[in-house]
Amino acid sequence: MKLTKEEIWEIQHILKKEKDLMEQKSQEWYNDNEDDKSISLMCDSKANMMTALIKKLDEILKYNELTKSINNFNDSINSDNNINDDFKNLFI
């Protein structure tokens, strides 16, 4: 299943909201009580995982855009009848 750019942006938006919530919860639970500290650390860990997912989705967006540009470039070369066949083969 391929996600559209807009769908990826929507997922990133939701992840950013959840990350912010986890960071807020982490601060709320952080105090001298050991149980509270463990909850705080768990919230920090979840926030870090969400940050990693957001970054991975950014990489996917960049990869998709690059692939699209390369495909468009190849299509334009292949459709141009004025370009020498030897030159075309350099880019295919």
N, CA, C and O atoms as a printed pandas DataFrame, in Angstrom:
     atom_number atom_name residue_name chain_id  residue_number  x_coord  y_coord  z_coord
0              1         N          MET        A               1    0.838   -1.172    0.000
1              2        CA          MET        A               1    0.000    0.000    0.000
2              3         C          MET        A               1    0.887    1.241    0.000
3              4         O          MET        A               1    1.778    1.382    0.838
4              5         N          LYS        A               2    0.638    2.119   -0.930
5              6        CA          LYS        A               2    1.419    3.340   -1.011
6              7         C          LYS        A               2    0.604    4.502   -0.450
7              8         O          LYS        A               2   -0.547    4.715   -0.833
8              9         N          LEU        A               3    1.215    5.240    0.457
9             10        CA          LEU        A               3    0.550    6.389    1.051
10            11         C          LEU        A               3    0.823    7.634    0.222
11            12         O          LEU        A               3    1.908    7.799   -0.336
12            13         N          THR        A               4   -0.170    8.503    0.149
13            14        CA          THR        A               4    0.033    9.770   -0.535
14            15         C          THR        A               4    0.800   10.721    0.382
15            16         O          THR        A               4    0.914   10.494    1.587
16            17         N          LYS        A               5    1.315   11.779   -0.211
17            18        CA          LYS        A               5    2.035   12.797    0.555
18            19         C          LYS        A               5    1.133   13.365    1.659
19            20         O          LYS        A               5    1.575   13.574    2.789
20            21         N          GLU        A               6   -0.112   13.606    1.321
21            22        CA          GLU        A               6   -1.062   14.173    2.276
22            23         C          GLU        A               6   -1.333   13.207    3.435
23            24         O          GLU        A               6   -1.445   13.627    4.587
24            25         N          GLU        A               7   -1.437   11.924    3.123
25            26        CA          GLU        A               7   -1.659   10.922    4.173
26            27         C          GLU        A               7   -0.457   10.853    5.117
27            28         O          GLU        A               7   -0.626   10.725    6.330
28            29         N          ILE        A               8    0.737   10.937    4.571
29            30        CA          ILE        A               8    1.941   10.929    5.401
30            31         C          ILE        A               8    1.971   12.175    6.282
31            32         O          ILE        A               8    2.311   12.095    7.463
32            33         N          TRP        A               9    1.616   13.330    5.708
33            34        CA          TRP        A               9    1.579   14.562    6.505
34            35         C          TRP        A               9    0.575   14.437    7.651
35            36         O          TRP        A               9    0.834   14.892    8.765
36            37         N          GLU        A              10   -0.569   13.820    7.370
37            38        CA          GLU        A              10   -1.591   13.638    8.402
38            39         C          GLU        A              10   -1.074   12.731    9.523
39            40         O          GLU        A              10   -1.275   13.017   10.703
40            41         N          ILE        A              11   -0.420   11.656    9.149
41            42        CA          ILE        A              11    0.153   10.747   10.151
42            43         C          ILE        A              11    1.201   11.481   10.982
43            44         O          ILE        A              11    1.242   11.337   12.204
44            45         N          GLN        A              12    2.046   12.266   10.322
45            46        CA          GLN        A              12    3.062   13.035   11.041
46            47         C          GLN        A              12    2.415   14.024   12.014
47            48         O          GLN        A              12    2.890   14.196   13.136
48            49         N          HIS        A              13    1.350   14.660   11.589
49            50        CA          HIS        A              13    0.654   15.615   12.453
50            51         C          HIS        A              13    0.137   14.919   13.721
51            52         O          HIS        A              13    0.288   15.432   14.830
52            53         N          ILE        A              14   -0.470   13.751   13.538
53            54        CA          ILE        A              14   -0.993   12.986   14.676
54            55         C          ILE        A              14    0.156   12.555   15.591
55            56         O          ILE        A              14    0.053   12.660   16.813
56            57         N          LEU        A              15    1.252   12.070   14.994
57            58        CA          LEU        A              15    2.402   11.656   15.793
58            59         C          LEU        A              15    2.995   12.828   16.580
59            60         O          LEU        A              15    3.400   12.662   17.731
60            61         N          LYS        A              16    3.047   14.006   15.962
61            62        CA          LYS        A              16    3.580   15.184   16.659
62            63         C          LYS        A              16    2.708   15.558   17.848
63            64         O          LYS        A              16    3.219   15.928   18.905
64            65         N          LYS        A              17    1.392   15.463   17.678
65            66        CA          LYS        A              17    0.481   15.741   18.794
66            67         C          LYS        A              17    0.707   14.744   19.932
67            68         O          LYS        A              17    0.786   15.127   21.100
68            69         N          GLU        A              18    0.808   13.476   19.580
69            70        CA          GLU        A              18    1.031   12.433   20.585
70            71         C          GLU        A              18    2.390   12.607   21.268
71            72         O          GLU        A              18    2.512   12.412   22.477
72            73         N          LYS        A              19    3.393   12.971   20.498
73            74        CA          LYS        A              19    4.727   13.205   21.059
74            75         C          LYS        A              19    4.679   14.349   22.063
75            76         O          LYS        A              19    5.228   14.243   23.160
76            77         N          ASP        A              20    4.027   15.434   21.688
77            78        CA          ASP        A              20    3.895   16.580   22.595
78            79         C          ASP        A              20    3.166   16.185   23.875
79            80         O          ASP        A              20    3.543   16.609   24.967
80            81         N          LEU        A              21    2.128   15.376   23.736
81            82        CA          LEU        A              21    1.376   14.904   24.899
82            83         C          LEU        A              21    2.265   14.045   25.804
83            84         O          LEU        A              21    2.233   14.191   27.026
84            85         N          MET        A              22    3.056   13.155   25.207
85            86        CA          MET        A              22    3.950   12.310   25.994
86            87         C          MET        A              22    5.002   13.151   26.730
87            88         O          MET        A              22    5.328   12.880   27.885
88            89         N          GLU        A              23    5.519   14.160   26.055
89            90        CA          GLU        A              23    6.505   15.031   26.701
90            91         C          GLU        A              23    5.870   15.799   27.858
91            92         O          GLU        A              23    6.495   15.994   28.901
92            93         N          GLN        A              24    4.637   16.226   27.669
93            94        CA          GLN        A              24    3.913   16.926   28.734
94            95         C          GLN        A              24    3.678   15.987   29.916
95            96         O          GLN        A              24    3.903   16.362   31.067
96            97         N          LYS        A              25    3.226   14.766   29.628
97            98        CA          LYS        A              25    2.987   13.776   30.692
98            99         C          LYS        A              25    4.285   13.454   31.427
99           100         O          LYS        A              25    4.291   13.269   32.644
100          101         N          SER        A              26    5.374   13.390   30.680
101          102        CA          SER        A              26    6.666   13.106   31.291
102          103         C          SER        A              26    7.015   14.164   32.334
103          104         O          SER        A              26    7.476   13.841   33.428
104          105         N          GLN        A              27    6.792   15.420   31.988
105          106        CA          GLN        A              27    7.071   16.510   32.926
106          107         C          GLN        A              27    6.134   16.461   34.135
107          108         O          GLN        A              27    6.546   16.748   35.260
108          109         N          GLU        A              28    4.882   16.099   33.897
109          110        CA          GLU        A              28    3.911   16.024   34.988
110          111         C          GLU        A              28    4.277   14.929   35.996
111          112         O          GLU        A              28    4.078   15.098   37.199
112          113         N          TRP        A              29    4.801   13.832   35.514
113          114        CA          TRP        A              29    5.104   12.696   36.381
114          115         C          TRP        A              29    6.504   12.749   36.983
115          116         O          TRP        A              29    6.824   11.946   37.860
116          117         N          TYR        A              30    7.329   13.662   36.540
117          118        CA          TYR        A              30    8.710   13.702   37.015
118          119         C          TYR        A              30    8.767   14.347   38.399
119          120         O          TYR        A              30    8.513   15.542   38.549
120          121         N          ASN        A              31    9.102   13.542   39.401
121          122        CA          ASN        A              31    9.364   14.043   40.757
122          123         C          ASN        A              31   10.236   13.031   41.487
123          124         O          ASN        A              31   10.837   12.160   40.858
124          125         N          ASP        A              32   10.307   13.136   42.779
125          126        CA          ASP        A              32   11.228   12.285   43.559
126          127         C          ASP        A              32   10.752   10.851   43.738
127          128         O          ASP        A              32   11.555    9.976   44.061
128          129         N          ASN        A              33    9.487   10.595   43.540
129          130        CA          ASN        A              33    8.938    9.255   43.717
130          131         C          ASN        A              33    9.450    8.356   42.582
131          132         O          ASN        A              33    9.353    8.713   41.408
132          133         N          GLU        A              34    9.991    7.196   42.943
133          134        CA          GLU        A              34   10.566    6.280   41.938
134          135         C          GLU        A              34    9.528    5.782   40.930
135          136         O          GLU        A              34    9.825    5.669   39.741
136          137         N          ASP        A              35    8.308    5.483   41.403
137          138        CA          ASP        A              35    7.264    5.028   40.482
138          139         C          ASP        A              35    6.925    6.121   39.467
139          140         O          ASP        A              35    6.739    5.852   38.280
140          141         N          ASP        A              36    6.849    7.338   39.954
141          142        CA          ASP        A              36    6.545    8.456   39.063
142          143         C          ASP        A              36    7.665    8.679   38.062
143          144         O          ASP        A              36    7.409    9.012   36.905
144          145         N          LYS        A              37    8.903    8.499   38.497
145          146        CA          LYS        A              37   10.034    8.664   37.578
146          147         C          LYS        A              37    9.991    7.614   36.469
147          148         O          LYS        A              37   10.308    7.909   35.317
148          149         N          SER        A              38    9.597    6.393   36.819
149          150        CA          SER        A              38    9.536    5.349   35.793
150          151         C          SER        A              38    8.443    5.664   34.773
151          152         O          SER        A              38    8.616    5.398   33.584
152          153         N          ILE        A              39    7.328    6.223   35.223
153          154        CA          ILE        A              39    6.277    6.624   34.290
154          155         C          ILE        A              39    6.791    7.755   33.406
155          156         O          ILE        A              39    6.527    7.781   32.204
156          157         N          SER        A              40    7.526    8.688   34.006
157          158        CA          SER        A              40    8.110    9.790   33.255
158          159         C          SER        A              40    9.072    9.276   32.184
159          160         O          SER        A              40    9.047    9.745   31.046
160          161         N          LEU        A              41    9.913    8.320   32.549
161          162        CA          LEU        A              41   10.858    7.742   31.590
162          163         C          LEU        A              41   10.140    6.992   30.474
163          164         O          LEU        A              41   10.566    7.036   29.320
164          165         N          MET        A              42    9.058    6.308   30.813
165          166        CA          MET        A              42    8.277    5.597   29.812
166          167         C          MET        A              42    7.677    6.599   28.809
167          168         O          MET        A              42    7.677    6.353   27.603
168          169         N          CYS        A              43    7.173    7.717   29.317
169          170        CA          CYS        A              43    6.614    8.747   28.433
170          171         C          CYS        A              43    7.705    9.338   27.545
171          172         O          CYS        A              43    7.479    9.584   26.361
172          173         N          ASP        A              44    8.885    9.567   28.114
173          174        CA          ASP        A              44   10.016   10.062   27.316
174          175         C          ASP        A              44   10.378    9.080   26.211
175          176         O          ASP        A              44   10.646    9.472   25.076
176          177         N          SER        A              45   10.380    7.795   26.562
177          178        CA          SER        A              45   10.716    6.757   25.590
178          179         C          SER        A              45    9.704    6.743   24.444
179          180         O          SER        A              45   10.086    6.650   23.277
180          181         N          LYS        A              46    8.424    6.836   24.772
181          182        CA          LYS        A              46    7.393    6.870   23.721
182          183         C          LYS        A              46    7.537    8.111   22.851
183          184         O          LYS        A              46    7.366    8.041   21.634
184          185         N          ALA        A              47    7.850    9.247   23.470
185          186        CA          ALA        A              47    8.044   10.482   22.704
186          187         C          ALA        A              47    9.221   10.330   21.746
187          188         O          ALA        A              47    9.162   10.785   20.604
188          189         N          ASN        A              48   10.295    9.685   22.215
189          190        CA          ASN        A              48   11.463    9.456   21.360
190          191         C          ASN        A              48   11.136    8.531   20.191
191          192         O          ASN        A              48   11.607    8.745   19.074
192          193         N          MET        A              49   10.330    7.508   20.450
193          194        CA          MET        A              49    9.923    6.602   19.369
194          195         C          MET        A              49    9.092    7.343   18.324
195          196         O          MET        A              49    9.246    7.116   17.124
196          197         N          MET        A              50    8.217    8.224   18.785
197          198        CA          MET        A              50    7.390    8.992   17.854
198          199         C          MET        A              50    8.244    9.954   17.041
199          200         O          MET        A              50    7.985   10.164   15.856
200          201         N          THR        A              51    9.248   10.533   17.662
201          202        CA          THR        A              51   10.173   11.408   16.939
202          203         C          THR        A              51   10.891   10.622   15.848
203          204         O          THR        A              51   11.056   11.114   14.732
204          205         N          ALA        A              52   11.315    9.410   16.166
205          206        CA          ALA        A              52   11.990    8.566   15.179
206          207         C          ALA        A              52   11.047    8.230   14.018
207          208         O          ALA        A              52   11.465    8.230   12.860
208          209         N          LEU        A              53    9.789    7.946   14.322
209          210        CA          LEU        A              53    8.812    7.650   13.266
210          211         C          LEU        A              53    8.572    8.868   12.375
211          212         O          LEU        A              53    8.462    8.738   11.155
212          213         N          ILE        A              54    8.493   10.042   12.982
213          214        CA          ILE        A              54    8.296   11.271   12.213
214          215         C          ILE        A              54    9.471   11.483   11.263
215          216         O          ILE        A              54    9.277   11.835   10.099
216          217         N          LYS        A              55   10.687   11.267   11.759
217          218        CA          LYS        A              55   11.884   11.426   10.920
218          219         C          LYS        A              55   11.895   10.403    9.792
219          220         O          LYS        A              55   12.274   10.724    8.665
220          221         N          LYS        A              56   11.484    9.178   10.088
221          222        CA          LYS        A              56   11.440    8.132    9.062
222          223         C          LYS        A              56   10.426    8.493    7.975
223          224         O          LYS        A              56   10.680    8.274    6.790
224          225         N          LEU        A              57    9.295    9.038    8.371
225          226        CA          LEU        A              57    8.293    9.460    7.393
226          227         C          LEU        A              57    8.829   10.605    6.537
227          228         O          LEU        A              57    8.529   10.676    5.346
228          229         N          ASP        A              58    9.618   11.501    7.129
229          230        CA          ASP        A              58   10.270   12.567    6.354
230          231         C          ASP        A              58   11.199   11.975    5.299
231          232         O          ASP        A              58   11.230   12.437    4.159
232          233         N          GLU        A              59   11.956   10.949    5.687
233          234        CA          GLU        A              59   12.858   10.283    4.749
234          235         C          GLU        A              59   12.075    9.639    3.602
235          236         O          GLU        A              59   12.490    9.696    2.445
236          237         N          ILE        A              60   10.950    9.033    3.937
237          238        CA          ILE        A              60   10.112    8.395    2.916
238          239         C          ILE        A              60    9.589    9.447    1.941
239          240         O          ILE        A              60    9.581    9.227    0.730
240          241         N          LEU        A              61    9.149   10.600    2.475
241          242        CA          LEU        A              61    8.670   11.683    1.605
242          243         C          LEU        A              61    9.772   12.145    0.663
243          244         O          LEU        A              61    9.535   12.330   -0.530
244          245         N          LYS        A              62   10.978   12.331    1.195
245          246        CA          LYS        A              62   12.104   12.780    0.363
246          247         C          LYS        A              62   12.444   11.736   -0.688
247          248         O          LYS        A              62   12.705   12.081   -1.841
248          249         N          TYR        A              63   12.444   10.463   -0.305
249          250        CA          TYR        A              63   12.732    9.382   -1.243
250          251         C          TYR        A              63   11.683    9.340   -2.352
251          252         O          TYR        A              63   12.023    9.189   -3.526
252          253         N          ASN        A              64   10.411    9.475   -1.983
253          254        CA          ASN        A              64    9.340    9.453   -2.979
254          255         C          ASN        A              64    9.471   10.610   -3.962
255          256         O          ASN        A              64    9.275   10.435   -5.164
256          257         N          GLU        A              65    9.803   11.792   -3.448
257          258        CA          GLU        A              65    9.967   12.962   -4.323
258          259         C          GLU        A              65   11.166   12.777   -5.257
259          260         O          GLU        A              65   11.096   13.113   -6.439
260          261         N          LEU        A              66   12.252   12.248   -4.726
261          262        CA          LEU        A              66   13.437   12.001   -5.541
262          263         C          LEU        A              66   13.137   10.973   -6.633
263          264         O          LEU        A              66   13.508   11.167   -7.790
264          265         N          THR        A              67   12.480    9.901   -6.271
265          266        CA          THR        A              67   12.111    8.862   -7.234
266          267         C          THR        A              67   11.214    9.434   -8.321
267          268         O          THR        A              67   11.386    9.135   -9.502
268          269         N          LYS        A              68   10.254   10.258   -7.912
269          270        CA          LYS        A              68    9.354   10.888   -8.877
270          271         C          LYS        A              68   10.133   11.787   -9.841
271          272         O          LYS        A              68    9.862   11.789  -11.042
272          273         N          SER        A              69   11.088   12.543   -9.324
273          274        CA          SER        A              69   11.900   13.424  -10.170
274          275         C          SER        A              69   12.752   12.629  -11.151
275          276         O          SER        A              69   12.855   12.984  -12.325
276          277         N          ILE        A              70   13.355   11.561  -10.668
277          278        CA          ILE        A              70   14.179   10.710  -11.534
278          279         C          ILE        A              70   13.319   10.088  -12.631
279          280         O          ILE        A              70   13.719   10.063  -13.795
280          281         N          ASN        A              71   12.152    9.593  -12.268
281          282        CA          ASN        A              71   11.258    8.989  -13.259
282          283         C          ASN        A              71   10.811   10.013  -14.298
283          284         O          ASN        A              71   10.750    9.710  -15.490
284          285         N          ASN        A              72   10.502   11.219  -13.844
285          286        CA          ASN        A              72   10.112   12.280  -14.780
286          287         C          ASN        A              72   11.267   12.628  -15.716
287          288         O          ASN        A              72   11.062   12.843  -16.911
288          289         N          PHE        A              73   12.479   12.682  -15.168
289          290        CA          PHE        A              73   13.661   12.978  -15.973
290          291         C          PHE        A              73   13.871   11.892  -17.021
291          292         O          PHE        A              73   14.104   12.193  -18.191
292          293         N          ASN        A              74   13.790   10.631  -16.604
293          294        CA          ASN        A              74   13.953    9.519  -17.540
294          295         C          ASN        A              74   12.873    9.537  -18.616
295          296         O          ASN        A              74   13.152    9.287  -19.788
296          297         N          ASP        A              75   11.644    9.833  -18.215
297          298        CA          ASP        A              75   10.548    9.904  -19.192
298          299         C          ASP        A              75   10.792   11.011  -20.202
299          300         O          ASP        A              75   10.526   10.845  -21.392
300          301         N          SER        A              76   11.301   12.145  -19.723
301          302        CA          SER        A              76   11.539   13.257  -20.653
302          303         C          SER        A              76   12.669   12.935  -21.619
303          304         O          SER        A              76   12.619   13.329  -22.784
304          305         N          ILE        A              77   13.684   12.225  -21.150
305          306        CA          ILE        A              77   14.781   11.830  -22.043
306          307         C          ILE        A              77   14.282   10.809  -23.059
307          308         O          ILE        A              77   14.595   10.901  -24.246
308          309         N          ASN        A              78   13.519    9.854  -22.596
309          310        CA          ASN        A              78   13.024    8.806  -23.495
310          311         C          ASN        A              78   12.036    9.341  -24.519
311          312         O          ASN        A              78   11.894    8.766  -25.598
312          313         N          SER        A              79   11.369   10.404  -24.206
313          314        CA          SER        A              79   10.378   10.939  -25.136
314          315         C          SER        A              79   10.961   11.964  -26.109
315          316         O          SER        A              79   10.290   12.365  -27.060
316          317         N          ASP        A              80   12.186   12.383  -25.881
317          318        CA          ASP        A              80   12.806   13.398  -26.749
318          319         C          ASP        A              80   13.502   12.703  -27.915
319          320         O          ASP        A              80   14.524   12.041  -27.733
320          321         N          ASN        A              81   12.943   12.856  -29.107
321          322        CA          ASN        A              81   13.488   12.187  -30.289
322          323         C          ASN        A              81   14.748   12.845  -30.815
323          324         O          ASN        A              81   15.437   12.273  -31.659
324          325         N          ASN        A              82   15.059   14.034  -30.334
325          326        CA          ASN        A              82   16.239   14.751  -30.815
326          327         C          ASN        A              82   17.528   14.326  -30.106
327          328         O          ASN        A              82   18.622   14.717  -30.512
328          329         N          ILE        A              83   17.397   13.539  -29.067
329          330        CA          ILE        A              83   18.585   13.123  -28.315
330          331         C          ILE        A              83   19.150   11.843  -28.928
331          332         O          ILE        A              83   18.419   10.900  -29.233
332          333         N          ASN        A              84   20.422   11.838  -29.093
333          334        CA          ASN        A              84   21.129   10.688  -29.651
334          335         C          ASN        A              84   20.892    9.457  -28.771
335          336         O          ASN        A              84   20.866    9.574  -27.545
336          337         N          ASP        A              85   20.718    8.278  -29.381
337          338        CA          ASP        A              85   20.476    7.040  -28.634
338          339         C          ASP        A              85   21.607    6.711  -27.677
339          340         O          ASP        A              85   21.363    6.198  -26.586
340          341         N          ASP        A              86   22.852    7.001  -28.072
341          342        CA          ASP        A              86   23.968    6.732  -27.160
342          343         C          ASP        A              86   23.870    7.592  -25.909
343          344         O          ASP        A              86   24.172    7.136  -24.806
344          345         N          PHE        A              87   23.452    8.821  -26.085
345          346        CA          PHE        A              87   23.293    9.732  -24.947
346          347         C          PHE        A              87   22.172    9.258  -24.040
347          348         O          PHE        A              87   22.297    9.312  -22.817
348          349         N          LYS        A              88   21.069    8.791  -24.635
349          350        CA          LYS        A              88   19.946    8.266  -23.854
350          351         C          LYS        A              88   20.390    7.115  -22.962
351          352         O          LYS        A              88   19.971    7.024  -21.808
352          353         N          ASN        A              89   21.228    6.241  -23.488
353          354        CA          ASN        A              89   21.654    5.061  -22.749
354          355         C          ASN        A              89   22.476    5.409  -21.498
355          356         O          ASN        A              89   22.577    4.596  -20.580
356          357         N          LEU        A              90   23.045    6.577  -21.463
357          358        CA          LEU        A              90   23.769    6.992  -20.267
358          359         C          LEU        A              90   22.847    7.173  -19.075
359          360         O          LEU        A              90   23.285    7.020  -17.934
360          361         N          PHE        A              91   21.587    7.494  -19.307
361          362        CA          PHE        A              91   20.662    7.823  -18.256
362          363         C          PHE        A              91   19.652    6.728  -17.940
363          364         O          PHE        A              91   18.836    6.880  -17.031
364          365         N          ILE        A              92   19.698    5.655  -18.665
365          366        CA          ILE        A              92   18.721    4.578  -18.462
366          367         C          ILE        A              92   19.323    3.481  -17.616
367          368         O          ILE        A              92   18.657    2.485  -17.333
